[in-house]
Amino acid sequence: MKKTILFFTFVISIVSFGQNLPKGFVYLSDIDKTIQSELRYFSGNNFIGKKIEGYNDNCVIVSKKTAEALHNVQQILIKKGLSLKIFDAYRPQQSVDHFVRWAKVLDDTLMKKEYYPDVPKSELFKRGYIASKSGHSRGSTVDLTIVHIKTGKELDMGSPFDFFGKESHPLSKKIGIEQKKNRFLLRKVMIENNFRPYKNEWWHFTLRNEPFPTTYFNFPIE
């Protein structure tokens, strides 16, 4: 009898893992397990310096159409010995609200040196670095880069992910030739697979004809 109970408990724990996602959303790993990820907002390695509300697990969630498009990109990169690496994908509205609350506390500048050294925190809203709504909450926007499969080392893009500054503009003239080449590779392969780039961030892309263009979701990442 005891062995039966233990087995039943084990089965329940497996079934309870994860969550029932809204229709049209998937875990990226269910579509492509080879795509690497490092959800920065699940850790303190981000512009706030703390784990962000709504990020309860290091798993990538996106709309199914986005996942399929990312899979197509990955197949192209793998042939070159490269891989996508996801920094952020679907972002709950509660996480965006966390950003907004933080931006209003002007003396909280823990990560200023690393992420916004030349931008006064009081101007983050004005300059468009922080907003009350994010395309990420619609499920079809991703922040990513490219890494070498063998080493896991990121290609040098000239500025780190989430760096607030002109150096992060995709076509910035403040970066070197090799860095421009790497950005162009990422930009080219994403555009060719139906993603639209963002003018201020080399890492930011949104699926064209996204399935939820006006809906901002708030379910947690878990």
C-alpha positions as CSV (number, residue, x, y, z in Angstrom):
1,M,0.0,0.0,0.0
2,K,2.8,2.5,0.9
3,K,4.5,1.9,-2.5
4,T,1.3,2.6,-4.3
5,I,0.7,5.9,-2.5
6,L,4.3,7.1,-3.2
7,F,3.9,6.3,-6.9
8,F,0.6,8.2,-7.1
9,T,2.2,11.2,-5.5
10,F,5.1,11.2,-7.9
11,V,2.7,11.1,-10.9
12,I,0.7,14.0,-9.6
13,S,3.9,16.1,-9.2
14,I,4.8,15.6,-12.8
15,V,1.3,16.4,-14.1
16,S,1.3,19.7,-12.0
17,F,4.6,21.0,-13.5
18,G,4.1,24.1,-15.6
19,Q,0.8,25.6,-16.3
20,N,-2.1,25.6,-18.8
21,L,-1.2,28.3,-21.2
22,P,-3.8,30.5,-23.0
23,K,-4.8,29.1,-26.4
24,G,-2.2,30.1,-29.0
25,F,0.8,30.1,-26.6
26,V,3.5,27.5,-26.1
27,Y,6.6,26.8,-24.2
28,L,9.4,27.4,-26.8
29,S,11.2,24.2,-25.6
30,D,8.2,22.2,-26.8
31,I,8.8,23.5,-30.4
32,D,12.6,23.6,-30.4
33,K,14.7,22.3,-27.5
34,T,18.0,23.5,-29.1
35,I,17.3,27.2,-28.7
36,Q,19.3,28.5,-25.7
37,S,17.9,30.9,-23.1
38,E,18.8,33.0,-20.2
39,L,15.8,34.9,-18.9
40,R,17.5,37.9,-17.4
41,Y,14.3,39.0,-15.5
42,F,14.3,35.7,-13.6
43,S,17.5,36.8,-12.0
44,G,19.2,39.9,-10.6
45,N,21.3,40.3,-13.8
46,N,19.1,43.1,-15.3
47,F,18.8,46.9,-15.2
48,I,16.9,46.8,-11.9
49,G,19.2,44.3,-10.2
50,K,16.4,42.1,-8.8
51,K,14.2,39.3,-10.0
52,I,11.1,40.8,-11.7
53,E,7.6,40.1,-10.5
54,G,5.8,37.5,-12.7
55,Y,9.0,35.6,-13.6
56,N,8.6,32.4,-11.6
57,D,10.7,30.1,-13.7
58,N,13.4,30.2,-16.3
59,C,11.2,29.1,-19.2
60,V,10.5,30.8,-22.5
61,I,6.8,31.3,-23.4
62,V,5.7,32.8,-26.8
63,S,2.8,32.6,-29.2
64,K,2.9,29.4,-31.2
65,K,3.4,31.3,-34.4
66,T,6.5,33.0,-32.9
67,A,7.9,29.7,-31.7
68,E,7.6,28.2,-35.2
69,A,9.3,31.2,-36.7
70,L,12.1,31.0,-34.2
71,H,12.5,27.3,-35.0
72,N,13.0,28.3,-38.7
73,V,15.7,30.8,-37.7
74,Q,17.4,28.2,-35.5
75,Q,17.6,25.7,-38.3
76,I,19.5,28.2,-40.4
77,L,21.9,29.2,-37.6
78,I,22.7,25.6,-36.6
79,K,24.1,24.9,-40.0
80,K,26.7,27.7,-39.2
81,G,27.5,26.2,-35.8
82,L,25.4,28.9,-34.1
83,S,22.3,29.2,-32.0
84,L,19.7,31.7,-30.8
85,K,19.8,32.7,-27.2
86,I,16.7,34.2,-25.7
87,F,16.9,36.9,-23.0
88,D,13.2,37.7,-22.9
89,A,10.0,36.7,-24.7
90,Y,6.5,36.8,-23.3
91,R,6.4,39.3,-20.4
92,P,3.4,39.6,-18.0
93,Q,1.8,43.0,-17.6
94,Q,2.6,42.7,-13.9
95,S,6.3,42.7,-14.8
96,V,5.9,45.8,-16.9
97,D,4.1,47.4,-13.9
98,H,7.2,46.4,-11.8
99,F,9.4,48.3,-14.2
100,V,7.2,51.4,-14.0
101,R,7.2,51.4,-10.2
102,W,11.0,51.1,-10.2
103,A,11.4,53.9,-12.7
104,K,9.6,56.3,-10.4
105,V,11.9,55.7,-7.5
106,L,14.7,58.0,-8.6
107,D,17.2,57.1,-5.9
108,D,17.2,53.4,-6.8
109,T,20.2,53.4,-9.2
110,L,21.8,50.1,-8.2
111,M,22.6,49.0,-11.8
112,K,23.1,52.5,-13.4
113,K,26.8,52.0,-14.1
114,E,26.1,48.8,-16.1
115,Y,22.9,49.6,-17.9
116,Y,22.3,53.3,-18.2
117,P,25.5,55.2,-17.3
118,D,24.7,58.2,-19.5
119,V,21.0,58.5,-19.0
120,P,19.4,60.2,-16.0
121,K,16.9,57.8,-14.4
122,S,14.4,60.7,-14.4
123,E,14.4,60.6,-18.2
124,L,13.9,56.9,-18.8
125,F,10.2,57.4,-19.6
126,K,10.8,60.4,-21.7
127,R,13.4,58.7,-23.8
128,G,11.2,55.6,-24.3
129,Y,13.3,53.1,-22.3
130,I,10.4,52.4,-19.9
131,A,6.7,52.4,-20.8
132,S,3.4,51.4,-19.2
133,K,2.7,48.8,-22.0
134,S,5.1,46.4,-23.8
135,G,4.8,44.5,-27.0
136,H,6.3,41.6,-25.0
137,S,3.0,41.2,-23.2
138,R,1.3,40.3,-26.5
139,G,3.5,37.2,-26.7
140,S,5.2,37.7,-30.1
141,T,8.1,39.9,-29.2
142,V,11.5,38.5,-28.3
143,D,14.9,39.8,-27.1
144,L,17.7,37.6,-28.3
145,T,21.2,37.2,-29.6
146,I,23.4,34.6,-31.3
147,V,25.9,32.3,-29.6
148,H,28.5,29.7,-30.7
149,I,27.0,26.2,-30.1
150,K,30.3,24.7,-29.0
151,T,31.4,27.3,-26.5
152,G,28.1,29.0,-25.6
153,K,29.9,32.4,-26.1
154,E,27.8,35.2,-27.4
155,L,28.7,37.0,-30.6
156,D,30.0,40.5,-29.8
157,M,27.2,42.9,-30.6
158,G,28.9,46.1,-29.4
159,S,26.7,46.6,-26.4
160,P,25.1,44.3,-23.9
161,F,21.4,43.3,-23.8
162,D,19.2,46.0,-22.2
163,F,21.9,48.7,-22.4
164,F,20.1,52.1,-22.5
165,G,22.1,54.2,-25.0
166,K,22.7,55.0,-28.6
167,E,25.2,52.2,-28.8
168,S,22.3,49.8,-28.7
169,H,20.6,51.2,-31.8
170,P,20.9,48.5,-34.5
171,L,22.7,50.7,-37.0
172,S,24.8,52.6,-34.5
173,K,28.1,54.1,-35.8
174,K,29.7,53.8,-32.4
175,I,30.5,50.1,-32.8
176,G,33.3,48.2,-34.8
177,I,33.2,46.4,-38.1
178,E,32.9,42.9,-36.6
179,Q,30.2,44.0,-34.2
180,K,28.2,45.5,-37.1
181,K,28.7,42.2,-39.0
182,N,27.3,40.3,-36.1
183,R,24.3,42.6,-35.7
184,F,23.6,42.3,-39.5
185,L,23.6,38.5,-39.3
186,L,21.0,38.5,-36.5
187,R,18.9,41.2,-38.2
188,K,19.0,39.5,-41.6
189,V,18.0,36.0,-40.4
190,M,15.2,37.4,-38.3
191,I,13.8,39.7,-41.0
192,E,13.9,36.8,-43.5
193,N,11.8,34.8,-41.1
194,N,9.0,37.3,-40.7
195,F,10.3,39.4,-37.7
196,R,10.3,43.2,-37.6
197,P,13.3,44.8,-35.9
198,Y,13.0,47.7,-33.4
199,K,14.9,50.9,-34.2
200,N,16.4,51.4,-30.8
201,E,17.5,47.9,-29.7
202,W,19.5,45.5,-31.7
203,W,18.2,42.5,-29.8
204,H,14.4,43.3,-30.1
205,F,12.2,41.7,-32.7
206,T,8.4,41.3,-33.2
207,L,6.7,38.8,-35.4
208,R,4.9,40.4,-38.3
209,N,1.1,39.8,-38.3
210,E,1.3,38.7,-34.6
211,P,-1.7,36.8,-33.5
212,F,-2.6,39.0,-30.5
213,P,-1.9,42.6,-31.7
214,T,-4.1,44.4,-29.2
215,T,-4.1,42.0,-26.2
216,Y,-1.8,42.4,-23.2
217,F,-1.6,39.2,-21.2
218,N,-0.8,39.0,-17.5
219,F,-0.4,35.3,-16.7
220,P,2.9,34.5,-14.9
221,I,5.9,32.7,-16.3
222,E,6.0,29.3,-14.7
